[in-house]
Amino acid sequence: MAIRILIADDIEILRNNVVSWLSKQDDFEIVYAASSGYEAYRESLRLMPDIVVMDMEMEELDSGIVYSHKILKELPDTRIIMLTVHEESDLILKAFDSGVVDYVVKEANCNNLINHIRKAIDNHIVFDSDINKLIHNEFMKLRREKNEINNLYRTFITLTPSEREIIKLLYEGRSVKEIAECRFVETITIKKQITNILRKFSMKRTKEIVALIKEINAEGLIFEDLEER
């Protein structure tokens, strides 16, 4: 049985080239060639293809991602391969998050795309080396952030309410003098407390603490109950 494929690309010459390439395969059937993400969505619901080869940038920069998500909500068994010139890691990860099964750069040769389609049908996805590297790096980043959150939590439970207030004010960009004024104490008192905070975090500068909180989005962990005061 032929693999039924819908192609979506807003650039006519590129769309026609992909249609021409894939039509030469005996086991491929091109059921539709769409010129927009919306058209791809509409015709996918009507034709229910096995594979959608979806250009990422059509009406908008991320139209392919948006309409891939819509298609998969209605047709969860459809396999979508993102075809794009973009290699930015954020877009690639956003595409996978939408549910696409593969990501092929347009500069890749025709045989590469054909191979990816056949792999997708067989549920045997083999990412290109650049995608493998990206996914590995993202995994390592998440693992690092998890460790940082755990370490931050262990430090957090040793902080006094006063120290947490000071960290919050530092996070807001307040100077030592301004913090002292807010807390109605001498600057020497704040400096001593900051020294103790740095010791607990094993850091040399308060900017490092602020940067860590921002990097791992830990504002809720540190400041949430302070907002209620």
Sequence and secondary structure as in RCSB ss.txt:
>XXXX:A:sequence
MAIRILIADDIEILRNNVVSWLSKQDDFEIVYAASSGYEAYRESLRLMPDIVVMDMEMEELDSGIVYSHKILKEL
PDTRIIMLTVHEESDLILKAFDSGVVDYVVKEANCNNLINHIRKAIDNHIVFDSDINKLIHNEFMKLRREKNEIN
NLYRTFITLTPSEREIIKLLYEGRSVKEIAECRFVETITIKKQITNILRKFSMKRTKEIVALIKEINAEGLIFED
LEER
>XXXX:A:secstr
  EEEEEE SSHHHHHHHHHHHHTSTTEEEEEEESSHHHHHHHHHHH  SEEEEES SSSTTHHHHHHHHHHHH 
TT EEEEEES   HHHHHHHHHHT SEEEETTS HHHHHHHHHHHHTT     HHHHHHHHHHHHHHHHHHHHHH
HHHHHHTT  HHHHHHHHHHHTT  HHHHHHHHTS HHHHHHHHHHHHHHHT S HHHHHHHHHHTT HHHHHGG
GTT 
